[in-house]
């Protein structure tokens, strides 16, 4: 779940819907300045489905110890310290299922999703409050994910696509997933300040550049330099607006969540 605090309650976006929004960014990536990613079809699968494993958990939303919706929020952008909001073992189980959710259908996409998970739990994670037993569990999980990536790469090579799983190409594709994910999270939490998007990305001439996301108000964001195929990109993501600030129990929160009809958060990206 992803949350926005609003007057009187919360606007909540489920993780798979956030990922599908990221997939729309990926689908529209490419213009005179930026080339579409390659292998495009596999990368679109990875971006669009990287949070499929959250569907079951988001269908039964949880609360934090403080009685707030257990969800990603704008405070977590840039420093992944969500372990106060979710049991680490539960989180690792979800992240492991994220890889396996697509592995049978598309092992290349599963590699990128696993790389994304490993990055979240290493480069981006704030582990200051994690217990020693959980740190051991985390190290074992990361080792397992890296072994899984190697096994999936062998599957891709066996289909005659050895070039696709060379390290440099995988890194470029992984960074592309990350930028689409990052932009979607910024929009889904209404991040209030200008922010560079993750990683540098190649222009058609090979020059690497950092993309800047600037909120203009009204869920409109300027992206500079601009990588999309339309000068104004209008998209929506499903959400629900739940009234209430702090909830007394998960049963109360789940009932409130189930009782409201789905809505749409409309956003616009411009040059």
C-alpha positions in Angstrom: 0.0 0.0 0.0 1.1 3.6 -0.7 -0.5 6.5 1.3 -1.2 10.2 0.9 -2.4 12.1 4.0 -5.4 14.2 3.1 -7.8 16.3 5.1 -10.0 13.9 7.0 -8.3 10.7 6.0 -6.0 8.9 3.6 -5.7 8.3 -0.2 -4.4 4.8 -0.7 -2.9 3.2 -3.8 -2.2 -0.5 -3.9 1.3 -1.6 -4.9 0.4 -3.5 -8.1 -1.5 -0.4 -9.4 1.6 1.8 -8.6 3.7 -0.7 -10.6 1.2 -0.6 -13.6 1.6 3.2 -13.5 5.4 2.7 -13.7 4.7 0.4 -16.6 2.8 3.1 -18.4 5.8 5.4 -18.0 8.0 2.7 -19.5 5.6 2.2 -22.4 5.7 5.9 -23.3 9.5 6.3 -22.8 11.2 7.3 -26.1 11.4 10.4 -28.3 13.9 12.3 -30.3 16.2 12.6 -27.3 15.7 9.2 -25.5 15.5 5.8 -27.1 13.0 3.2 -25.8 14.6 0.5 -23.5 15.8 -2.8 -25.0 14.8 -5.6 -24.9 11.6 -3.5 -24.6 9.0 -6.2 -24.2 10.8 -8.0 -21.4 11.6 -4.7 -19.6 7.9 -3.6 -19.8 6.9 -6.9 -18.1 9.5 -6.3 -15.4 8.4 -2.7 -14.7 4.7 -3.4 -14.9 4.7 -6.5 -12.7 7.5 -5.8 -10.2 5.0 -5.5 -7.3 2.6 -8.3 -8.3 3.4 -10.1 -5.0 1.9 -7.3 -2.9 -1.6 -8.0 -4.2 -2.6 -10.4 -1.5 -1.3 -8.3 1.3 -2.8 -5.1 -0.1 -6.2 -6.9 -0.3 -6.0 -7.1 3.5 -4.4 -3.9 4.5 -2.6 -3.6 7.8 -1.9 -0.9 10.4 1.3 0.2 11.9 1.9 0.1 15.7 0.7 3.7 15.8 -2.7 2.8 14.1 -1.8 4.4 10.7 -2.2 2.6 7.4 0.9 0.4 6.9 2.1 1.9 3.7 4.9 3.6 1.8 4.7 7.4 2.2 6.6 10.5 1.1 8.8 10.3 4.1 10.3 7.1 2.8 11.3 8.4 -0.6 15.0 8.2 -0.9 15.6 6.3 2.4 13.9 2.9 2.5 13.2 2.6 6.2 9.8 0.8 5.9 10.8 -1.9 8.3 9.1 -0.1 11.2 5.9 -0.5 9.2 6.1 -4.2 8.4 7.6 -7.3 9.9 10.9 -8.0 8.1 10.2 -11.7 7.6 6.9 -10.8 6.0 8.5 -8.2 3.8 11.2 -10.6 2.6 8.5 -13.2 1.8 6.7 -10.7 -0.3 9.9 -9.6 -2.1 10.9 -13.2 -2.8 7.4 -13.9 -4.3 7.9 -10.8 -6.5 10.7 -12.5 -8.3 8.9 -15.8 -8.6 5.6 -14.2 -9.7 7.1 -13.7 -13.2 10.0 -16.2 -13.3 8.1 -19.0 -15.0 6.8 -16.7 -17.7 9.7 -14.3 -18.2 13.0 -15.2 -16.5 14.7 -12.0 -17.9 12.1 -9.8 -16.3 12.4 -11.8 -13.0 16.2 -11.0 -12.9 15.4 -7.3 -13.1 12.8 -7.6 -10.3 15.2 -9.5 -8.1 18.0 -6.8 -8.8 15.5 -4.2 -7.8 14.7 -6.1 -4.5 18.4 -6.5 -3.7 19.0 -2.8 -4.3 16.1 -1.8 -2.1 17.6 -3.9 0.7 21.2 -2.8 0.3 21.9 0.6 -1.3 18.6 2.2 -0.4 17.7 0.5 3.0 18.1 2.1 6.4 18.8 -0.9 8.6 19.5 1.1 11.8 16.6 -0.4 13.7 16.8 -4.0 12.4 17.7 -6.6 15.0 20.7 -8.9 14.7 18.6 -12.0 14.0 16.8 -10.1 11.3 20.1 -8.9 9.8 21.2 -12.6 9.5 17.8 -13.4 7.9 18.4 -10.5 5.5 21.9 -11.6 4.5 20.6 -15.1 3.8 17.7 -13.7 1.7 20.1 -11.5 -0.4 22.4 -14.4 -1.0 19.4 -16.4 -2.2 18.3 -13.7 -4.5 21.7 -13.4 -6.1 21.8 -17.1 -6.7 18.4 -17.0 -8.2 19.5 -14.2 -10.6 22.4 -16.4 -11.7 20.0 -19.4 -12.3 17.6 -17.3 -14.2 20.4 -15.9 -16.4 21.3 -19.4 -17.3 17.7 -20.0 -18.4 17.9 -16.9 -20.7 21.3 -18.0 -22.1 19.8 -21.4 -22.9 17.3 -19.7 -25.3 20.1 -18.2 -27.3 19.9 -14.7 -25.7 23.3 -14.7 -23.9 23.9 -11.1 -25.0 20.8 -9.9 -23.2 22.1 -11.0 -19.8 25.6 -9.5 -20.0 26.2 -7.5 -16.9 26.2 -4.0 -18.6 22.9 -4.6 -20.3 21.2 -5.9 -17.2 22.4 -3.0 -15.2 21.0 -0.5 -17.7 17.7 -2.3 -17.8 17.6 -2.5 -14.0 18.3 1.3 -13.8 15.4 1.8 -16.2 13.0 -0.2 -13.9 14.2 1.9 -11.0 13.6 5.3 -12.6 10.0 4.3 -13.6 9.4 2.9 -10.1 10.8 6.1 -8.6 8.7 8.4 -10.7 5.6 6.4 -9.9 6.2 6.5 -6.2 6.8 10.2 -6.3 3.5 10.7 -8.0 1.6 8.2 -5.8 2.8 9.9 -2.6 2.6 13.4 -3.9 6.2 14.1 -3.1 6.2 17.9 -2.4 9.6 19.0 -3.5 11.8 18.9 -6.7 13.8 15.7 -6.8 16.3 14.0 -9.2 15.1 10.7 -10.4 17.2 7.6 -9.7 20.3 6.9 -11.8 21.6 8.7 -14.9 20.0 7.7 -18.2 21.4 7.7 -21.8 20.4 10.1 -24.4 20.4 8.8 -28.0 24.0 10.0 -28.4 25.0 8.0 -25.4 25.4 10.9 -23.0 24.2 10.1 -19.5 21.9 12.6 -17.9 19.9 13.0 -14.6 16.2 13.6 -14.9 14.7 16.1 -12.6 11.1 15.8 -11.4 9.5 19.1 -10.2 5.9 19.2 -8.8 3.8 22.1 -10.3 0.7 21.5 -8.2 -2.5 19.7 -9.1 -0.7 16.4 -9.5 1.3 17.8 -12.4 5.0 17.2 -12.7 7.7 18.7 -15.0 10.3 16.2 -16.0 13.5 17.6 -17.4 15.0 16.5 -19.7 11.8 15.0 -20.9 11.9 11.3 -22.0 8.3 10.6 -23.1 6.6 10.3 -26.5 4.0 13.0 -25.9 4.6 16.5 -24.8 1.9 16.1 -22.1 1.3 12.7 -20.6 -2.0 12.2 -18.7 -2.4 9.0 -16.8 -4.5 7.7 -13.9 -3.9 5.2 -11.1 -6.6 3.5 -9.0 -6.9 4.6 -5.4 -9.4 4.6 -2.5 -10.0 7.5 -0.1 -10.6 6.3 3.5 -11.8 8.7 6.2 -10.1 8.6 9.6 -6.7 9.3 10.9 -5.7 6.7 13.5 -7.6 3.4 13.5 -8.4 1.4 16.6 -8.0 -2.0 15.0 -7.2 -3.6 11.7 -10.7 -4.9 11.5 -12.0 -1.3 11.6 -9.5 -0.1 9.0 -10.2 -3.0 6.7 -13.9 -2.4 6.9 -13.5 1.2 6.1 -11.2 0.4 3.2 -13.6 -2.2 1.8 -16.6 0.2 2.1 -15.3 2.9 -0.2 -15.6 2.7 -3.9 -12.4 2.9 -6.0 -11.4 6.2 -7.4 -8.6 7.5 -9.7 -5.7 9.7 -9.0 -5.1 11.7 -12.2 -1.7 13.0 -12.9 0.0 14.8 -15.7 3.7 14.9 -16.8 4.9 17.8 -18.9 8.1 19.2 -20.4 
